[in-house]
Amino acid sequence: MSSIPDLIKKKRDGETLSDEEIKTFIQAVAKETMQDCQIGAMLMAIWLKGMVDAETSTLTREMMSSGDVMSWPKEWAGHVVDKHSTGGVGDKVSLVLAPALAACGLKVPMISGRGLAFTGGTLDKLESLPGYNVNQSAEQILEILESVGCCIVGQTKKLVPADRVLYAMRDATSTVDSLPLITGSIISKKGAESLNALVLDVKFGRAALYKDLESAKKLAQSLVNAGNSLGMRTGAALSSMDGVIGRCVGNSLEVIESVETLKGKGPKDLMELVTTLGGVLLKMTGSASDLSEGKKKISDAVIGGAALKKFQNMIEKQGVAKETAHSLCSAKTDYFSIMRKSKHQVELKTPAEGIIEDIDGLVLAEITHNLGAGRSKAGEAINHSVGAELLVSLGQRVGKGESWLRLHYDDRAPTSNQMNRLKDAVTVGKQTDTPKQHPSFVKELLLPDAL
């Protein structure tokens, strides 16, 4: 058997590692028999030399097998699904999609993460709700799925332990953006959920990891290949990420917008992502004959209220008091009687009359993050009430001095520089310009077969 230094040297020299060699590496990581400096050296060798598809598939499979792998009742066969997004500004899709899928008869064991850098985390958003518990045992997850059909929980310590080590080490060694390492991290966790189908929302643009469509497409193809190699039917949507998904950025504000969407009052762009991703999963599991039917079923579940009922049942099962869950999901809700409102709100005004041509979502995300909505390192506390609320849409005609953004902040007030950046984040075109329709988020689909 090759020694760890031999494996590092082999990859450093650009050679292909065998299945057995990759297994040796991952087991050493999971069992903590490998020095940190050796893990860092291997990660950098992978970052520099890359991996062929077969290596990436093996890496993903061995990471998945480094801990517990979930198992489900036989009668659920073919109906266990999940979704993963590579991050976005105001990305609250999971909060609407998971209950909509459950309302369509699928089982959704959604294992989500926390926010780091400017990207918000689904778990952080749901923890805006008093009592919501993201920590559920395997037995509790099974019980919630049996009674509700969906749950949104954190990763247990026994699931993919190798990824926890590698994820932290990638951040410390500047190897976060390695294609095979990203693929292994994402797909191994989904594989450990024993899914029948997985859809990936891979972002590109100003506020995404990959700035252009072609780079994002390479990641999407790598993820799809690795997922299918594990026996999960895997598809991906390539979606643009320049502005904001929906109208709200920030934890409690995004929960409010999600619940409003589940009440049938959601913005078109958010619903486009929800129905497309959900439609793909319904088609891949045979729950819809084609993508069009799948989209309609998801839309009907949201508009008709079935998804809202699933959401209410899910948050109750995960610790929110029954009265609170009922109040949150009732027709007339004072959301800030349930979730804390920030101490201060300030509105920004448009600099001129005309057409809203562009809103820089990255600026909104970075500033709300710095005001307390996000964290700079794992484990740091966040302020759920901090965020930003768009009061206008792309293509809308506005007058000079009209409010376009409401900023919610607490004790940490925005600096003059931050306010100037926010003012520059909106672009107003000439009044004579023709109003533009909100561009479609989803630019391309990569699917295991034609839909």
N, C-alpha and C positions, 0 to 999 in steps of 0.2 A: 504493500500500500504506500502511496506517495505521502511524503511529509507535507505539512502545511507550507513551509518555505518553498518546497518544490512546486506546489500548486500555484502559489503567488508568482513564482518565476515563470511558469508555463503561461499564465495569462498575461503577465507583463510582456512576454515575448510575442504575444498575439496569437498563441495557439488555442485550439478548441479544447475545452475541458470535457472529459467523459462524464457520463451520468454518475458513475461511482465517485469521481473526484468532486463533483458538485455536491453530492450527498455527504461526503466527508467534511466539506467546508461548512455546510449548513448545520450538520449535527454538532460540529465543534462550536459553532456560534450558539446554538440553542442550549447546549450543555455547559456553556461557559468554560470550555477547556482551551480556548484560543485567546491569545493576548490581544488587547485592544489595538496595539500597533500593527498586529498581523491582519486584523479585520480591516483596519484603515487602509493598509497596503493593498489588500485584495479589492476593496471597493474602488480605490484609485486605479488599479490595473483594469478593472471592468469598465470604469468611466473612460479611460484612455483607449482601450482596445475594442470595447464593445463585446457583444455576444451574438452568435448566429441564432436563428429561431429555435433550433433544437436545444441549445444551451439555455435560452430564456425559458422555454417550456419546462425543462428539468429543474431549473432554479425555482420556478414558481411552484411546481409540484412538491419539491422537497421542503420549501418554506411552509406550504400548506400542511404537510404531514409532520411538521416539527412539534405540533401540539394536538389538542382535541379536534376532531372533525364531527360536526353535528350530524344527527340522524333523525329522520322523520317517519311518521306512520306511513305504512304502505299505501293507504288510500289517498295520500297527498301526492303520489308519484306524478310527475309531469306538471305540477302546479306551484312549485316553490320558486319564487323569483325575487330579484332585487335590482337596484339601480345604483350606479356610482357616478358622481360628477367630479371633474377635475378642479372644481372651484369656480366661484363667480361672485360678482357684487350683487347682493340682494337675492342670492339663490336659495329660495325657500321651497323649491320644487318638491322635495321629499315629503314635506309636511302635508301636501295636498295629494301627491301621487300614491303614497303608501296606503292611506285609507280608501282611495278610489280603486286601487287594484284589489284590495280586500273585498270591497263592495261588488266587484266583478267575479268573486269566487276564488281568487288566488291567495296563496299564503306568502307573506312578506316579512321574513326575519331580518329587518334592516339594521345592520350594524354600522353605526355612523361614528364620526370623529368630532374632535373639537377644533375650533379655529386657531390658526397660527398665522402670523403676518397679517395681511389685510383681509384674508378670506374668512368669512364667518363660519362657525361650526354648527351643524344641525343640533348637536347635543346642547350646546350653549343656548341656542334659541329656545328649545323646549324647556330648559331649566328656568326660563323667565316665568313659567307657570309654577305657582307655589305647590310644592309637594311632588312634582314630577321626578321620578327616580329612573335614571338611565342605567343603573347597575342592577341587572337581573341575571339570576342563575340560569343555567341551561334548562332546568326543570320549570322555572317561572316563564321563560321564553316559550317553551312548548305549550304551557297552559294558556298564555295570552293568545298564541296563534290558534289554538283550538277554539277558544271562545270568541275572539274578535277577528282574527285573520291577519293582523299586522301588529308589529311592535317596532319601536325605534329605540335602540339600546346602544350602550358602549361595548367595546371589545373586552371580553373576559381575559384574565391573565393566562388561561390555559389555551386560548386560541392563538395560533401562529406566534409562539414566543420568539422565534428567530427574527420575525419582522420587527418586533419591539426593539431588539438590540440593533439591528441594521438601520432602522429608521433614525434612531438617535445618532448613530455613528455617521450616517450620510450627511446629516445636518452639520456635524462637527468637522467633516472632512471635505466639504464643498463638492459632494458627489450627488446631491439631490436630483439634479437634472439628467441623470443617466437613464436612457430609454429602457434597458433590461432591468435596472433596479426599480424604476417606477412601476414597470409592468409586474415584476415579481411581488412588490409590496401590495399593489391594488388587487391583483387577481388571486393571490394566495389567500387573502382574507375572505374574498367572495367564495373561493373554492371550499374553504373550511365551513361555510354555511350550507354546503351540499345543495347548491341551487340547480334547478333544471334549466333556468334561463336568466340571463343577465343583460341589461342594457347599460351602456356607458354614454355619458354626456361629456364629450371632449370639447373643451372651450379653446377658442383662439381669438386674438385681438389685443387691444390696448391693455385690458385688465385681466389678461390670462397669462399662464406660464409660457405658452407658445403664442407668438405675435402674429403668425401667418398661418393660413389654411394648410399649406403643404406640410409644415412641421407638425401641426396638430394631427394631420392625417397619418403620418408615420407612427405617432404614438397610438392613435386609435387602431391602426392595423395590427400593431404589436399586441395590444390588449385583447383584440378580437381573436387573434391567432392563439394566444396563451389560454384564453378562456375556453375556446373550442377544443384545445388539446387536453383539457381536464374533463371534457365531457359535458360542459355547460354550453347550451346554445347561446352564443354571445353576439350581440350587435352593438353598433355605436352610432350616435348622432354627433355630427360636427356642428357646433353652434357658436355664433359670434358673441364676443364678450367685450364690448366697448363701453356701453352705458350701464344701466341698472336693469335687473330683471324685476319687473313690476315697478312699484313706486317707492318702496321702503328699503332702507339699509339700517341694520342694527337689530339686536336680538328680540326685544319685546315688540318693536314695531313690525318686524317681519312675521312674528306669530299672529299679530292682529290682522295683517294683510292676508295671511294664509287662511285664517278662520273666515274672513270676509269672502275669500275666494270659494271656500267650501260652502258658503251660504249663497253661492251663485253670483257674486258681485266682484269677481276677480278681473284683473287687467288681461287684455288679449294676449300680450306677449308671454305672460306666465302660463296662461291656459294653453298656448301653442306648445310650449315645452312639455307640460303635463300630459296633454293628449297624445303628442307624438311619441314620447318615451313609453307611456302606458300602452298605446296602440301597438307598438313594436312587441312589447312583452305579451300582450294578448294574442297576437299573431303567432309568435314563436312557441307559445304553449298550446296552440290549437283552440284557444278560447274565442278566437275571431277568425273568420275566413280570409280576411285581408286587412291591410293597414287601415283602410278607410273605415271598415266596420269596427276595428279596434279603437280608433280615435273616437268614434261616435259613442261607443259603450262607456269609455272613460268620461267623456263630456256629460253623458246622461247621468252617470253616477254622481258627478259633482253638482250639476244643475238641479237634479232631482232630490238632493239631500241625503242620499244613501251613504255617500262618502263622509259627510258631516257626522252622521250617526256613528260610523265606524271610528272616526277621530275621537268623538266624545267617549266612546267605550274604551278606546285604547288609553287615553290619558287617565281615565279612572283606574284602569287595571295597573297603570304605572305610578299610582300614588296620589293623583290629584283628587281632592275631596269631591264626592258626588255632586254636592250643591254647587261647587265652583265650576265643575265641568259642565253642568246643566246651564248655569248662568252664562258661561263663556259661549256656549253654542246656541243660546236662545235668540229669538228674532231681534230683540232690542237689548243690546249689551253695553254697559259702561265698562269698557275694557280696562280702564285705569283704576277701577275699583278692585280689579283682580291682579293686574300687574302694575308695578310702580311706575309712575310718570316722572320724567326728569324734572329737576327744579326750574330749569330755564328753557325757553324756546325763543328763537329769533328767526325772522323771515328775511330772506334775501330777495332783492328786487331786480327785475330785468333792466339791462342798461339802455335798451332802445325798443321801439316797437318793431314788429316783424314776425318772422317765423322761427320757432325753435328748431334749429338745424342739428345741434349736437349737445350732449351732456356727457362730460367726462366722468364715468363711473369710478375710475381708479382714484381720482382726487377725492370723491365723496367717501370711498372706502378707507383710504389712508388717513383722512382727517378724523373721521368718526372713530377709527381704530385708536388714533393717538389721544383722543379725548376720553378713552376708557372703554370703548365697545369691544376692543380686541386685546390680545396679549402679545408680548414680545418673546416670552419663553413659556414652555409648558408648565402648567400648574399655577400660573399667575391668575389672580382674581380679575374678573371683568365686571363692568357696570352694564347690566341688561337694559337700562332705560335710555342709554345714549344712542343716538342714531340720526338719520336724515330722512326726510319725507319729501318726495317730489310733488309739486303742486301743478306741474304742467307735463305735457307729453311731447314727444318728437312730432314735428309737423304742425303743432298748434300755433295759431295766431295769438300774439300777445301785444299788449300796449306797453309803453315805457313806464317803468316803476311798478309793474305788476309783480306780485309775489310768485316766485318760481320754486323756492326751496324753504322748508322749515327745518332748522337745525335744533335737535334736542340735546342739551348738555347739562352737566351737574356742576360739581365743584371745580372741575378742570375747565376753565373758560377758554374759548378759542383765541389764539394770538392774532395780532393784526396781519401777520404773514399768512396764517391759515385762512383768515377771512378773505384776503386778497386772492388766494388760490381758489377758494370756493366761488368767488365772483367771476373768475376767469374760466370756471368749469362749464359755463353755459355759452353757447354760440347762438346769436340771434341773427338770422338772415334778413334780407330786405323785405319790406312789406309787400313789394310787388311780386316776390317769389311765389311760386305755386306750392301750396302745402303738400308735404310728402306723407305718404302712408308709412306707418311704422314698419321698418324693414323686418322681414322674417328672420327669426333667430336661427332656425335650423337651415343650414346650407347644404348638407349632404348626409346621406345615411350609408353606413357600411354594415351589411347584414349577411348572415351565413347563407342565405339563399334569397332569391328575388321575392319581394312582397308585393 
